[in-house]
Amino acid sequence: MVIDYITKVNKAISNSMVVVEKEDIFDLLIEIANVFQNEIPEIQSSILLRNGTETRDANTVVGLLKLYLANNNIEYKEDDEENREIKRFWASFILWFETELINLDLLKDKYLRWDNWDGGTWYLELDYDYEFKLYRGIGYPDSLKNNMGDMSDIKNFIEIAYKYWIKNDGKSHYDFTVEINERLKIFKLPYRLQNGILLKQGYKSTYGIDKILNYRMFERKIRFSEDMINSNELMEKKSALDFLIDALQYLISTQEGNRNSQYSQLALSVNKDTNSKVYAVVKNELNELMKLSNEYFDIRHNDYLNGAKQQREALNDSQFVEYLYNRAYALLYLLRLKQCNQDGQECEVIGI
């Protein structure tokens, strides 16, 4: 039932991109909130049901439903989950590029053809296959022809367009860049066109994580958070932070002993010398992050007061939420790297 509702909400979000039927979406969200009022009471308190909050409310409900599945060890794999938004972006972008861009006076004249028929119309005259062979040494990719969601090929297309097809002046490049970045935001893709190069935003590291500790209880939450933190909506950013702190709490819970002992074991995974500054920094950061989430701010908790009967402060600053997210993400990334490097640690290869 949960997976069926996720599918229905995703379909409603997709349909709303063409014609926004907010009443239909809100009716569905209210139904879900009522059905799961005992199992997931956070749904009722998280949706606003106001004009303009349709997509935000729908994404929040999907996130909470996915978290419920993860917490109950139920695997959920959405069709084309990783590249669904990329496909939507490309479908939208290429339609704009081949129809709207022609009239914006941004393309070089040699790529346009004027037809005097019926009052005159400009047409795009770009041989994609020829251009890709000329500038990349390969034919026009099948992934772009068939919209397969390959971001590396989309990156090539946009960068070729910026450098060779768009007029070589500051205003044209600026207007093209603004349009690309706005579309990337709409589809919540963590990329940004800057000086003609499509850059991926997010955590920077030369070390990749190719193994997982626990997909259902741990990695899924991190992946959900990575998608939601790029939203422009404050509530989705807060949900991303909740997911991430949940994942960190799970990792802590896998260690033996009391809370201090658990922090020590994780710090030891980074540096075996308890007298080292590295060990002290990691242990202290674990303690600080848990204090921030359990005592200072409304992270992971709906309670108005913390354990000391002090008021938790609401997080209303999106930039500060991102700061807390990136701070926790950096520590969790380090711990994930170290956990799978330990002898005897059971880690699975990603994709299994």
Helices and strands as residue ranges (DSSP letters): H 2-16, H 22-35, H 42-46, H 54-71, H 84-95, I 96-100, G 101-104, G 109-111, E 112-115, G 117-119, E 121-124, H 128-136, H 142-145, H 151-160, I 161-165, H 170-186, E 191-194, E 197-200, E 211-212, I 215-219, H 220-228, H 234-253, H 259-270, H 277-291, I 292-296, H 318-339, E 348-349
